[in-house]
Each structure stands twice: as structure tokens, then as C-alpha cells.
């Protein structure tokens, strides 16, 4: 039987996903076949397995940290919100249905045995399982049908470590309150606490650490400092809290419009990792000025977010910046919005709606979702920002429910064998495609960025072309080393080996 450990949090965004990735890397470095697992994930950042199944992006990068390919069993349930109350339900990598929150809560008991079987199937193939909870186990209104926190820990028969975020304040109250709200059989599972995101002198915490251990009887296994490692975020909470706002100015400014239903914004992490690029997420027209490239990202509600662009004045501002010569690019839903027409007689019944009109393409929504990995080359274009990218190799994945048709004479952006994807405007200053992971392709991305530098009167970047896969592995190693330095990893091994069910 495999060893297992589960990280749960005192709240959302306390750093569980990152610490799970760090443990996966540590166990991998120590020679153990290791897999991540999160039974239920609610996020608009998702990825595609080699088999074409959709799963949460966090479990994809955790699998990468563990040195293995992503497997849909690592995240059997993915909820993708389409509004404040509704979500698309992805079950074992495929769309199952759309439900509101109440309907899904009533539906969850039917999923319990599926989750158990999937977990056991995965655990049978690995030495160590690293599980992740969601939100907090102290959400007492959801306890009776829980599938992702203590309910999952019971199914997996695993011990739990509680993660608390000191950066948001009130860390001791969060630890104490969370444990106080757990039932006795749940508290028994919690074998340790990790305090995360600490800035300052650890000596100032010592008395508090001793008191919280005395009050709860649960040992603090470590205090993780605030880390500047570059890892993918699980969902849009990081954007809401301004994580990407404090980046210093660099040679190139890229503005990403932060749509209300933005999805897969991790597409732009490879850009932010470049030494000459600052990526800004913007929500108002004034913030579009002084950008060298405007990016319109993916969306889980394309027509709703297109309406938001027009209501907020961002649509007019984007068009004005385009008229002034600023290049524009859209990915997935953003590509659809840049077109002339969007036809929706499937999801909302809105019928035909005008897009922004910058690309001569038409999108019609379909019932079947496209989920696939692809590879090919950038198409040859005669001019504009993508002209230097012509014939550069590209690979990535597609997740969309629309089919986009190019008008006669429109130049495609990418070629995957006999199939084309995306479109480029006649002047080469507007482009869009469905390919997520486009900027992970180092040679393509550097050619694009150097074209933007040339437009500003700058010479080509004199550094190396970034291999983003190598860069991510370096980040995983940095995270693992910091966790070894600040957390009692030997005690975590001991907890896993000594844990026995009542």
C-alpha cells in the first residue's frame, strides 16, 4: 500500500497547491514514485492530458513536479464556473453537465464511490500519494457531503497537515478556529501545521508557535518564508489579490485584459518569466496605454465577457490602441472576441452577436468540447509582429466549444499538419488562435518579443532563448530546497509511515 499525506488549508489561496508541488518534487528527488491528487477542483485554469482529457491546471504542474505525465485520475472532478451560481461539471476529463451550486451539492453523494475507486486505482500505481484539499475543512455547512477535505481524507485513510497563511494576518486564530470546528474524528487526523508566506524575523514567532501547539496539541512542522518562485496559479484568486501588480518596469510592457471569467491565464507565465518583459493584468481603459502588446485571454463566458468589455469602455479603448498601432493578440475566447461574428444557438440562445471586428473570422459555438494536444509550426505571414515567427515550431493544447471559420484570403496563424488554427490580420498587427501554451515555445516567443523590441527601436534580446520547461524544473527544485530548509520533512515521512486508521 502506498504512503499518503494530505494538505488542507485554513482558507483558499493559503498555498496548498504550491506546497503539494514541493512535496511531490521532494519525494521524486528521494526516489519515490509520487502522484498528486485532488478529488474536486474549482478553477478556470485547466490542462489536457496526453489522452485528451481535461483536468485542473494545478494537478498538471504538480505532476510535472513529480516527474510524471498528468493523468485525469489526479483530478476526477473539475468545476468550471460559468457565472456566480453555475458551473460546468467535468467528470473524468469530459463534460458531464452544467449545474447550479445547490444542484451540485445534492448530486455529490453519487460521486463518492467514483472518487474512492479512482483514488485507489491511482494509489495502487505509486509509492506516495500527495493529496490536496480545497478551501477549508471548517466549512461546516458543506461537511455532510464533503468529497475534497476531511471526507476525502477518510476515503483515502490518510493523515492531514493543515496549512495556514500568515501573510493575510490572524494566522493563530485561523489555526485554532479551524481545529476547533472540526469533529473529534477529524481533528485526530491532523498531525501537523505548516505556517506559510512568512516575511520577517522568525524569532518574533517563537512564543506564538509554542502557545498554539500548547492550545491545540498539534505540532508546527515548519514556517515557510515568502518565496518568489514562479509557479502556476490554480485559479483567479491570485489575480483578484493583485499578485502580479508589483512587478518592476522592463523593456517591454504586455497588458493582459483581466476578464471577469478569465481562464488559463497561466498561458502568460512564460512571458512574465522573460528578463525583458513586464506582464500587467488590466481592468480599466486607462491601463491599456503604453503597452507594447495587448492580450485578450481565454474566457469561460465569451459573450458575457465581450459584453463586459463594451460596458467598461475597454472594447473602445482596445480598438483605439489598435488604431494607434499597438499589436493585439487573442487566445481561445479572446480569439473568438476579436472576430466579426459569434453565433451562439447552443449555450445561451443569444443567436448572433458582433465581435470586435479586428479579424475577418466567424465563430459558431458547438455542443462538443474540443480537448486535444497539438503540435506544428507558425504559419508564414508577410508582415507584422508574427513575420519573424514564421515556421517556428509550436505545441500546446486546445480547450474550446467553438469552431472558427476564416473568410477567404485570411492568413492562418498556425499549421498542425493539414489543419490550420487561428488568423492574422492583413497588416499583421492582430492575431488570434486556440492554442494554450503558445508562449511555452521558446523560439517562437523570443522571435515575437524581439519583433516588439524592434518596433520600439531596441535591439534583440542579448540573453539566451528561454526553455520554459527547464525554467519550471528549476523553480520546482528551488521550492523543494526551501521546503527542506524550513519544514521537518523527516517528520512528514514519519507521520506517513506511522499513520494507522482507528
C-alpha positions in Angstrom: 0.0 0.0 0.0 1.3 3.5 -0.9 2.1 6.1 1.7 -0.1 9.2 1.7 -0.3 12.7 3.1 -2.9 15.4 2.6 -2.6 19.2 2.8 -5.7 21.1 3.8 -5.9 24.8 4.4 -7.4 27.3 6.8 -8.7 29.1 3.8 -8.4 29.3 0.0 -5.2 30.6 -1.5 -3.0 29.7 1.5 -0.5 28.0 -0.7 -1.7 24.4 -0.6 -1.2 23.8 -4.4 2.4 25.1 -4.2 3.3 23.1 -1.2 1.8 19.9 -2.7 4.0 20.5 -5.7 7.0 21.0 -3.4 6.3 17.7 -1.6 5.9 15.9 -5.0 9.3 17.2 -6.0 10.9 16.2 -2.7 9.5 12.7 -2.8 10.5 12.4 -6.5 14.1 13.6 -5.7 14.2 11.0 -2.9 13.4 8.2 -5.4 9.7 7.6 -4.7 7.1 7.2 -7.5 4.8 10.0 -6.4 1.4 11.3 -7.7 -0.7 14.3 -6.7 -4.5 14.0 -6.2 -7.3 16.5 -5.7 -10.7 14.9 -5.9 -12.6 18.1 -6.7 -11.1 21.3 -8.1 -13.0 24.5 -8.9 -10.9 26.6 -11.3 -10.9 28.1 -14.8 -7.2 27.2 -15.3 -7.1 23.7 -16.8 -4.9 21.5 -18.9 -5.1 18.5 -21.2 -3.6 15.0 -20.6 -1.9 13.1 -23.3 -5.2 11.2 -23.8 -7.1 14.5 -24.4 -8.8 14.6 -21.0 -9.3 17.9 -19.2 -8.1 18.4 -15.6 -7.2 21.2 -13.2 -4.0 23.1 -14.1 -2.7 22.7 -10.5 -2.6 19.0 -10.7 -0.9 19.2 -14.1 2.0 21.2 -12.7 2.1 19.0 -9.6 2.5 16.0 -11.8 5.3 17.8 -13.6 7.0 18.4 -10.2 6.7 14.7 -9.6 8.4 13.9 -12.9 5.3 12.2 -14.4 2.7 12.9 -17.1 -0.6 14.3 -16.0 -3.4 11.7 -15.5 -7.0 12.6 -15.3 -7.4 10.4 -12.2 -5.3 13.0 -10.4 -8.4 15.3 -10.6 -11.5 13.3 -11.3 -13.9 16.3 -10.8 -13.3 19.8 -12.2 -15.9 22.5 -11.7 -15.5 25.4 -14.2 -17.7 28.4 -13.1 -19.8 30.0 -15.9 -21.5 32.5 -13.6 -21.7 33.3 -9.9 -24.1 30.4 -9.4 -23.5 27.9 -12.2 -20.6 25.7 -13.3 -19.7 23.2 -16.0 -19.1 19.8 -14.4 -16.1 18.0 -15.9 -16.1 14.3 -14.7 -13.0 12.2 -15.5 -11.9 14.7 -18.1 -15.1 15.1 -20.1 -18.1 17.4 -19.8 -20.9 15.8 -17.8 -23.4 18.6 -17.3 -24.0 22.2 -16.2 -25.4 22.7 -12.6 -26.0 25.4 -10.1 -24.4 25.2 -6.7 -27.5 23.7 -4.9 -28.0 21.0 -7.6 -24.4 20.0 -7.5 -24.4 19.8 -3.7 -27.4 17.4 -4.0 -25.5 15.4 -6.7 -22.2 15.0 -4.8 -23.2 11.8 -2.8 -23.5 9.9 -6.1 -19.8 10.7 -6.8 -18.4 9.4 -3.6 -17.8 5.8 -4.8 -16.4 7.1 -8.1 -13.9 9.2 -6.3 -12.9 6.3 -4.0 -12.4 3.9 -6.9 -10.4 6.5 -8.9 -8.2 7.3 -5.9 -7.5 3.6 -5.2 -6.7 2.9 -8.8 -4.1 5.7 -8.9 -2.7 4.9 -5.5 -2.1 1.3 -6.5 0.5 2.5 -9.1 2.5 4.9 -6.8 4.7 4.8 -3.7 3.5 8.1 -2.3 0.2 10.0 -2.8 0.1 13.7 -2.0 -3.5 14.9 -1.7 -4.8 18.5 -1.7 -7.9 19.8 -0.1 -10.0 22.8 -1.2 -10.8 25.9 0.7 -11.1 24.9 4.4 -12.2 21.7 6.2 -14.0 24.0 8.7 -16.8 24.9 6.2 -19.3 23.2 8.4 -22.2 23.9 6.0 -20.6 21.6 3.5 -19.4 18.9 5.8 -22.2 16.3 5.4 -21.4 15.8 1.7 -17.7 16.7 1.6 -15.6 15.0 -1.1 -12.5 17.1 -1.0 -11.3 17.8 2.6 -11.9 15.5 5.6 -14.4 13.4 3.6 -11.6 12.7 1.1 -9.1 12.1 3.9 -11.4 9.4 5.3 -11.8 7.8 1.9 -8.0 7.7 1.4 -7.4 6.8 5.1 -4.6 9.4 5.2 -3.1 11.9 7.7 -3.6 15.6 7.3 -1.3 18.6 7.6 -3.0 22.0 8.0 -1.6 24.9 6.0 -2.1 28.5 7.3 -1.3 31.7 5.6 0.4 34.3 7.9 0.6 37.0 5.2 -3.1 37.7 5.4 -3.0 38.1 9.2 -4.7 36.3 12.1 -2.8 33.1 11.5 -3.1 31.7 15.0 -6.8 32.4 15.2 -7.2 30.7 11.8 -5.3 27.6 13.0 -7.1 27.5 16.3 -10.6 28.2 14.9 -10.2 25.6 12.1 -9.2 22.9 14.5 -12.0 23.9 17.0 -14.6 23.5 14.3 -13.5 20.0 13.3 -15.2 17.0 14.8 -13.2 14.8 17.1 -12.5 12.1 14.5 -11.4 14.8 12.0 -9.1 16.5 14.5 -7.4 13.2 15.1 -6.2 13.1 11.5 -4.4 16.5 11.7 -0.8 15.6 12.5 0.9 18.9 12.0 0.6 22.5 10.9 2.7 24.5 8.3 2.6 28.2 8.5 3.2 29.7 5.0 4.2 33.0 3.4 6.1 34.4 6.4 8.1 37.7 6.0 10.4 38.8 8.8 12.4 37.5 11.7 11.3 34.0 12.8 12.3 34.9 16.4 9.2 37.0 16.6 7.0 34.0 16.1 8.6 31.6 18.6 6.3 32.4 21.5 3.2 32.2 19.3 4.3 28.8 17.9 4.7 27.4 21.4 1.3 28.7 22.5 -0.6 27.4 19.5 1.0 24.0 20.0 0.0 24.0 23.6 -3.5 25.1 22.9 -4.2 22.6 20.1 -1.8 19.7 20.8 -0.8 19.8 17.1 2.9 20.4 16.3 4.0 23.2 13.9 6.2 21.3 11.4 7.7 24.5 9.9 7.3 28.1 8.8 7.8 28.7 5.1 9.1 32.1 4.1 7.6 34.2 1.4 9.0 32.7 -1.8 9.5 34.4 -5.2 9.3 31.2 -7.1 7.4 31.3 -10.4 4.7 28.6 -10.4 1.3 28.4 -12.0 -1.7 29.5 -10.0 -4.6 27.2 -9.5 -7.3 29.8 -10.2 -8.1 33.5 -10.5 -7.9 34.3 -6.8 -4.2 35.3 -7.3 -5.4 37.9 -9.8 -8.1 39.2 -7.5 -5.5 39.8 -4.8 -3.1 41.6 -7.1 -0.3 39.1 -7.1 1.1 40.3 -10.4 0.8 44.1 -9.8 4.2 44.8 -8.1 6.5 43.7 -11.0 9.1 46.4 -11.9 9.1 48.1 -15.3 11.1 46.4 -18.0 11.9 47.0 -21.7 8.6 45.5 -22.9 5.1 46.1 -21.4 2.4 43.5 -22.2 -1.1 44.2 -21.0 -3.5 41.3 -20.4 -7.1 42.2 -20.1 -8.4 40.6 -16.9 -11.8 39.4 -18.0 -14.4 38.6 -15.3 -14.4 34.9 -16.4 -10.7 34.8 -17.4 -9.5 31.2 -18.0 -6.0 29.7 -18.3 -4.2 33.0 -17.5 -1.2 30.7 -16.8 -0.7 30.9 -20.6 1.1 34.2 -19.9 3.5 32.9 -17.2 6.2 32.2 -19.8 6.1 35.9 -20.9 6.3 37.1 -17.3 9.4 34.9 -16.8 11.3 36.7 -19.6 14.0 39.0 -18.4 12.8 41.9 -20.6 9.1 41.7 -20.1 6.6 43.0 -17.6 3.1 41.5 -17.8 0.3 43.7 -16.4 -3.3 42.5 -15.8 -5.6 45.4 -16.5 -9.3 46.2 -15.8 -9.8 49.8 -17.0 -9.3 51.7 -20.3 -6.5 53.9 -19.0 -4.4 50.9 -18.2 -4.1 49.9 -21.9 -1.9 52.9 -22.7 1.9 52.4 -23.0 1.6 48.7 -23.8 3.7 47.1 -26.5 1.2 44.2 -26.9 -2.4 43.8 -25.8 -3.5 40.3 -25.0 -7.1 39.1 -24.8 -7.1 35.9 -22.9 -9.4 32.9 -22.7 -12.9 33.1 -21.1 -15.4 30.6 -19.8 -18.2 33.0 -20.8 -17.1 34.6 -24.1 -20.3 36.6 -24.8 -20.7 37.7 -21.2 -17.1 38.9 -21.1 -17.4 40.6 -24.5 -20.4 42.5 -23.2 -18.3 43.5 -20.1 -15.6 44.8 -22.4 -18.1 47.1 -24.1 -19.8 48.2 -20.9 -16.5 49.1 -19.2 -15.2 51.0 -22.2 -12.3 48.5 -22.6 -13.6 47.5 -26.1 -13.4 51.1 -27.4 -10.0 51.6 -25.7 -8.6 48.4 -27.2 -9.8 49.5 -30.7 -8.3 52.9 -30.2 -5.0 51.4 -29.2 -5.1 49.2 -32.2 -5.7 52.2 -34.4 -2.7 53.9 -32.8 -0.6 50.9 -33.9 -0.4 48.7 -30.8 -0.4 45.0 -31.7 -3.3 42.8 -30.4 -3.4 39.1 -29.9 -6.2 36.8 -28.6 -6.1 33.3 -27.2 -9.1 31.0 -27.3 -12.1 33.0 -26.1 -10.1 36.2 -26.8 -9.5 35.0 -30.4 -13.3 34.5 -30.7 -14.0 38.0 -29.4 -11.5 39.6 -32.0 -13.6 38.2 -34.8 -16.5 39.7 -36.7 -19.3 37.5 -35.5 -20.1 35.0 -32.8 -23.0 32.7 -33.2 -24.4 31.1 -30.1 -27.5 28.9 -30.5 -26.2 26.3 -28.1 -25.2 27.7 -24.7 -27.3 30.9 -24.2 -29.6 31.0 -27.1 -28.4 34.6 -27.8 -28.1 33.9 -31.5 -25.7 36.1 -33.5 -23.6 38.8 -31.8 -20.9 41.1 -33.3 -17.3 40.6 -32.2 -14.7 43.4 -32.1 -14.2 43.1 -35.8 -10.4 43.0 -35.9 -10.2 39.6 -37.5 -12.3 38.5 -40.5 -13.5 35.3 -38.9 -16.8 33.9 -37.6 -17.2 31.6 -34.6 -20.1 29.3 -34.0 -20.4 27.6 -30.6 -20.7 23.8 -30.7 -22.1 21.3 -28.1 -18.9 19.1 -28.2 -15.9 20.5 -26.4 -12.5 20.2 -28.2 -9.8 18.9 -25.8 -6.6 17.9 -27.5 -2.9 18.3 -27.6 -1.3 19.5 -30.8 2.0 20.4 -32.4 3.0 22.1 -35.6 4.5 25.4 -36.8 3.7 29.0 -37.0 2.4 29.8 -40.5 4.3 32.1 -42.8 3.0 35.7 -42.7 4.2 38.5 -45.0 4.4 41.3 -42.3 3.7 42.3 -38.8 4.6 41.0 -35.4 4.5 37.4 -36.3 6.5 37.6 -39.5 9.8 36.7 -37.7 7.9 33.7 -36.1 7.2 32.1 -39.4 7.9 28.3 -39.4 8.9 28.3 -35.8 7.8 25.0 -34.1 4.8 25.3 -31.7 3.0 22.9 -29.4 0.3 23.1 -26.8 -3.3 22.2 -26.2 -6.8 23.2 -27.1 -9.9 23.6 -24.9 -12.9 25.2 -26.6 -16.5 24.8 -27.5 -16.5 26.9 -30.7 -15.5 26.4 -34.3 -14.0 29.4 -36.0 -14.1 29.8 -39.8 -11.8 32.1 -41.7 -13.1 34.3 -44.5 -11.5 33.9 -48.0 -8.0 35.3 -48.1 -7.4 35.4 -44.4 -4.0 34.1 -43.4 -3.9 31.4 -40.7 -1.7 31.8 -37.7 -0.7 28.2 -37.1 -0.5 24.9 -39.0 -0.9 21.5 -37.5 -0.2 19.2 -40.5 -3.1 19.6 -42.8 -5.1 21.6 -40.2 -4.9 25.3 -39.6 -5.6 27.3 -36.4 -6.0 31.0 -35.8 -5.9 34.0 -38.0 -3.7 37.0 -38.7 -4.9 40.4 -40.0 -3.8 41.8 -43.3 -1.4 44.3 -41.7 -0.1 41.6 -39.3 -0.9 43.6 -36.3 -3.8 41.5 -35.0 -3.7 37.7 -34.5 -5.5 35.0 -32.6 -5.6 31.3 -32.1 -6.9 28.5 -29.9 -3.5 27.2 -28.7 -3.0 27.3 -25.0 0.7 27.0 -24.1 1.7 29.1 -27.1 4.3 31.1 -25.2 5.8 28.0 -23.7 7.5 27.6 -27.1 10.8 29.5 -26.5 12.0 30.2 -30.1 8.5 31.4 -31.2 8.1 33.6 -28.1 11.6 35.2 -28.4 11.0 35.9 -32.1 7.8 37.7 -31.2 9.3 39.6 -28.4 12.3 40.7 -30.5 9.8 42.0 -33.1 8.2 44.1 -30.4 11.6 45.3 -29.3 12.5 46.3 -32.8 9.2 48.3 -33.1 10.4 50.3 -30.0 13.8 50.9 -31.5 15.5 48.3 -29.3 18.0 45.7 -30.4 17.3 42.0 -30.0 17.5 40.5 -26.5 21.1 39.5 -25.8 20.2 36.7 -23.4 19.6 33.1 -24.1 16.3 31.8 -25.5 14.3 30.6 -22.6 13.5 26.9 -22.4 10.4 27.2 -20.2 10.3 23.5 -19.3 13.8 23.8 -17.9 12.9 27.0 -16.1 9.9 25.3 -14.4 12.1 22.5 -13.3 14.5 25.0 -11.7 11.6 26.6 -9.9 10.4 23.2 -8.6 13.9 22.5 -7.3 14.1 25.9 -5.6 10.7 25.3 -3.9 11.8 21.8 -2.8 15.1 23.1 -1.3 13.3 25.8 0.6 10.8 23.3 2.0 13.7 21.1 3.1 15.3 24.1 4.8 12.2 25.2 6.6 9.9 22.2 7.2 10.6 19.0 9.1 10.4 16.7 6.1 11.7 13.7 8.1 8.7 14.2 10.5 6.4 14.1 7.4 7.9 10.8 6.4 7.4 9.5 9.9 3.8 10.7 10.0 3.0 8.8 6.8 4.7 5.6 7.9 3.2 5.6 11.4 -0.4 6.6 10.5 -2.9 3.9 11.2 -6.7 4.1 11.0 -8.7 3.6 14.1 
